[in-house]
Amino acid sequence: MLRSLQGKIFAAPLAVLAAAVLWLTPAAAENIPFSEGLLWQLEKDGAPASYLLGTMHSTDPRLRELPRQIDEALEQSRVAVFEIVAGQDGAAEMGQAMQLAPGRNLQDIVGAELFERAAAAVADFGVTPEGLQRMKPWALGLFLARPRIEVIRQAQGEPAFDFWLQDEARRRGKALQGLESYAEQIEIFDSLGEAEQVAMVADLLDDHEHIVAQFNTMFRAYLKGDTATLMAVANDYSGVDDVEATRRLAERMIDDRNRTMAERMVPLLEQGRAFVAVGALHLPGEAGILSLLQRRGYRVTRLY
């Protein structure tokens, strides 16, 4: 079961952990630029319009019922661009990267008490204590950051919305392109100190009973295009022991990647007719992708 889960859940791990980090990171919900809306039109210098969609990494089938505006934007585009393009080679690379080096085990890193709590929390996913011992702390966080139904549905073959959207783009004959590589995502995780990883696991375990409620709140807000509420959920500081470490983690997973992805979008936007889909929480805010592109001179218009 663990190996089958690796190929499905770990295909886009930053989408999972970035949301978890934001649940535990403060953010002022008021006065956030671009805090309402999921689909945006981007225009500059007479080039054909491009589109930027905020997605949610969830297997809920309601997300696959594309609103007309999103369906038309995808249909009119020549290329579909995602945070990362799913593939078996990349998933295998990520699965290998989540394993501790030979001779090491998770319990020695997180301690017996935290390991016991973690083993109980992931037992329903089919992860045995022996399998858990081989996992890096950040890999454990991928399980703890999601409701049980999401993990189970993905293990059963239900695609998360962003990956379903990739398949839909392929079906429509669109060229696919990624803004990040698996190696880059792995480097972000592996660059975290073990103390930071352990703190993240501890915070997720302390808040684990609220994961479903938090996820459902964010899901309902997403369906409404209400990114202000998404950010308001992120304003909850409860359960965070090391505030500065959490801020550093959020900077790496959110703000740094926003700058990288915005930079890599520009050549595609200059050609026009690009359909770009990234996690919705990458869009709003002064450090969000929409603000970054607006400061580069792009006219940003909400479509949905």
C-alpha positions in Angstrom: 0.0 0.0 0.0 2.8 2.5 0.9 4.5 2.1 -2.5 1.2 2.5 -4.4 0.5 5.6 -2.4 3.9 7.0 -3.2 3.2 7.0 -6.9 -0.1 8.9 -6.5 0.1 11.2 -3.5 3.7 12.3 -3.9 3.3 13.4 -7.5 2.8 17.0 -6.4 3.9 17.2 -2.8 4.4 21.0 -2.7 0.7 21.5 -3.5 -0.1 19.5 -0.4 2.4 20.8 2.1 2.2 24.4 0.9 -1.5 24.4 1.9 -0.6 22.8 5.2 2.0 25.5 5.9 -0.5 28.2 5.1 -3.0 26.7 7.6 -0.3 27.3 10.2 0.9 30.7 9.0 -0.4 34.1 9.8 -1.8 36.4 7.1 -4.0 39.4 7.2 -7.1 38.5 5.3 -8.2 42.1 4.8 -6.8 44.3 2.0 -5.2 41.4 0.2 -4.8 42.2 -3.6 -6.7 39.8 -5.9 -8.5 38.2 -2.9 -11.5 37.1 -4.9 -11.6 35.1 -8.1 -10.0 32.0 -9.6 -9.6 32.8 -13.3 -7.7 35.8 -14.6 -6.9 37.2 -18.0 -3.4 38.5 -18.6 -2.6 41.0 -21.4 0.4 43.1 -22.4 1.8 44.9 -25.5 -0.8 43.6 -27.9 0.0 39.9 -27.5 -2.9 37.5 -27.5 -4.5 37.1 -24.0 -3.3 34.4 -21.7 -5.1 33.0 -18.6 -4.1 32.2 -15.0 -6.2 29.8 -13.0 -6.0 29.0 -9.3 -6.5 25.3 -8.6 -7.0 23.2 -5.5 -5.2 19.9 -5.0 -8.2 17.8 -4.3 -9.8 14.7 -5.7 -13.4 16.0 -5.2 -15.2 15.3 -8.5 -17.1 18.6 -8.3 -13.9 20.3 -9.3 -14.0 18.6 -12.7 -17.3 20.3 -13.6 -15.5 23.2 -15.3 -17.3 26.6 -15.3 -17.9 27.9 -18.8 -15.2 30.6 -18.5 -12.5 28.2 -17.5 -13.6 25.7 -20.1 -13.4 28.4 -22.8 -10.0 29.7 -21.6 -8.5 26.2 -21.8 -10.1 25.6 -25.2 -8.7 28.9 -26.7 -5.2 28.3 -25.4 -2.3 26.8 -27.4 -0.3 25.6 -24.3 -1.3 24.4 -20.8 1.1 25.2 -18.1 1.2 23.7 -14.6 3.4 23.9 -11.5 4.7 20.5 -12.4 3.7 18.0 -15.2 2.9 14.6 -13.7 4.9 11.6 -15.0 5.9 8.2 -13.8 9.6 8.9 -13.8 9.1 12.0 -11.7 6.9 10.2 -9.3 9.4 7.4 -8.9 12.2 10.0 -8.3 10.0 11.7 -5.6 9.2 8.4 -4.0 12.9 7.6 -3.7 13.7 11.0 -2.4 11.3 10.7 0.5 13.2 7.7 1.9 15.8 8.0 4.6 19.3 6.9 3.9 20.1 3.3 4.8 20.8 2.8 8.5 18.6 5.7 9.6 15.0 5.5 10.9 12.3 8.1 11.5 11.9 7.3 15.2 15.5 8.3 15.9 14.8 11.7 14.3 11.4 12.5 15.8 11.5 10.6 19.0 9.5 7.7 20.3 6.4 9.7 21.5 6.0 11.6 18.2 6.6 8.5 16.2 3.9 6.6 18.1 1.4 9.4 17.5 2.3 9.5 13.8 2.0 5.7 13.4 -1.5 5.9 14.8 -2.5 8.8 12.6 -1.4 7.1 9.3 -2.4 3.6 10.2 -5.7 3.9 8.3 -3.7 4.7 5.1 -2.1 1.3 5.2 1.3 2.6 6.3 2.9 0.1 8.7 5.3 1.2 11.4 8.1 -0.5 9.5 7.2 1.5 6.4 7.0 4.7 8.4 10.4 4.2 9.8 11.9 4.6 6.3 10.2 8.0 5.7 11.8 11.4 6.0 9.8 13.7 8.3 8.6 15.9 5.4 7.3 12.8 3.7 5.2 12.0 6.7 3.9 15.5 6.6 2.3 14.7 3.2 0.0 12.2 4.9 -0.8 14.3 7.9 -1.6 17.4 5.9 -4.6 15.9 4.1 -8.0 14.4 5.1 -8.2 10.7 5.1 -10.8 10.7 2.2 -8.4 12.6 0.0 -5.5 10.1 0.6 -7.8 7.1 0.1 -9.4 8.4 -3.1 -6.0 9.2 -4.6 -4.7 5.7 -3.7 -7.8 4.3 -5.5 -6.9 6.2 -8.7 -9.0 9.3 -8.4 -6.9 12.2 -9.8 -6.4 15.5 -8.0 -8.0 18.4 -9.9 -4.7 19.8 -11.2 -3.7 16.4 -12.6 -7.1 15.8 -14.0 -6.8 19.2 -15.7 -3.5 18.1 -17.3 -5.2 15.0 -18.7 -8.0 17.1 -20.0 -5.6 19.5 -21.7 -3.8 16.6 -23.3 -7.2 15.2 -24.5 -7.8 18.6 -26.2 -4.5 18.5 -28.0 -2.7 21.1 -25.9 1.0 21.1 -25.4 1.9 20.8 -21.7 4.7 22.6 -19.9 5.8 22.7 -16.3 7.1 25.7 -14.3 9.1 23.5 -11.9 10.9 20.2 -12.0 10.7 17.2 -9.7 14.4 17.8 -8.8 13.6 21.4 -7.7 10.7 20.3 -5.5 12.9 17.6 -3.9 15.6 20.2 -3.2 13.1 22.5 -1.4 12.1 19.6 0.9 15.6 18.3 1.4 16.9 21.8 2.2 14.8 21.9 5.3 16.7 21.2 8.4 15.6 18.1 10.3 14.6 20.3 13.3 12.3 22.2 11.0 10.8 19.1 9.6 10.2 17.7 13.0 8.5 20.9 14.1 6.2 20.7 11.1 5.3 17.1 11.9 4.6 18.0 15.6 2.4 21.0 14.6 0.5 18.9 12.1 -0.1 16.1 14.7 -1.2 18.7 17.3 -3.7 20.1 14.8 -4.6 16.8 13.2 -8.2 16.6 14.6 -8.9 19.9 12.8 -7.5 19.0 9.4 -10.9 17.9 8.0 -12.7 21.0 9.2 -9.9 23.3 7.9 -9.8 21.5 4.5 -13.6 21.7 4.2 -13.6 25.4 5.0 -11.0 26.0 2.3 -12.8 23.8 -0.2 -16.1 25.7 0.2 -14.2 29.0 -0.1 -12.5 27.7 -3.2 -15.7 26.8 -4.9 -16.9 30.4 -4.3 -13.6 31.9 -5.6 -13.2 33.4 -2.2 -9.4 33.5 -1.7 -9.9 36.1 1.1 -11.3 33.2 3.2 -8.5 30.9 2.1 -6.1 33.4 3.5 -8.2 33.9 6.6 -7.9 30.2 7.4 -4.2 30.7 7.0 -4.4 33.3 9.8 -4.8 30.7 12.5 -1.7 30.6 14.6 -2.9 27.9 17.0 -0.7 24.9 17.2 2.4 26.6 16.0 5.3 26.3 18.4 8.1 27.8 16.4 6.7 30.9 14.6 9.9 31.9 12.9 10.6 28.4 11.6 7.1 28.4 10.2 7.6 31.7 8.5 10.8 30.5 6.9 9.1 27.4 5.7 6.2 29.4 4.2 8.7 31.8 2.5 10.4 28.8 0.8 7.2 27.0 -0.2 5.1 30.0 -1.2 6.9 33.4 -1.8 10.1 32.1 -3.3 8.2 29.8 -5.6 5.8 32.6 -6.6 8.8 34.6 -7.9 10.2 31.7 -9.7 7.0 30.7 -11.4 6.1 34.3 -12.4 9.5 34.7 -13.9 9.1 31.5 -15.9 5.6 32.4 -17.0 6.8 35.6 -18.8 8.2 34.0 -22.0 4.9 32.0 -22.4 2.8 35.1 -21.7 4.8 37.1 -24.3 3.7 34.5 -26.9 0.1 34.6 -25.7 -2.7 32.1 -25.5 -1.1 30.3 -22.5 -3.4 28.6 -20.0 -1.5 28.6 -16.7 -2.8 26.7 -13.6 -1.2 26.9 -10.2 -2.5 26.5 -6.6 -5.0 29.2 -5.8 -3.0 30.4 -2.7 -0.1 31.4 -5.0 -2.3 34.0 -6.7 -3.4 36.6 -4.1 -1.4 39.0 -2.0 1.4 41.5 -2.5 3.8 38.6 -3.0 1.4 36.6 -5.1 1.8 35.8 -8.7 -0.9 38.2 -9.9 0.7 41.2 -8.1 4.1 40.2 -9.5 2.8 40.1 -13.0 0.9 43.3 -12.6 4.1 45.0 -11.5 5.7 43.8 -14.8 3.1 45.7 -16.7 0.4 43.0 -17.3 -3.2 44.0 -17.3 -5.0 41.6 -15.0 -8.7 41.1 -15.4 -10.9 38.7 -13.4 -13.0 36.4 -15.6 -14.3 34.0 -12.9 
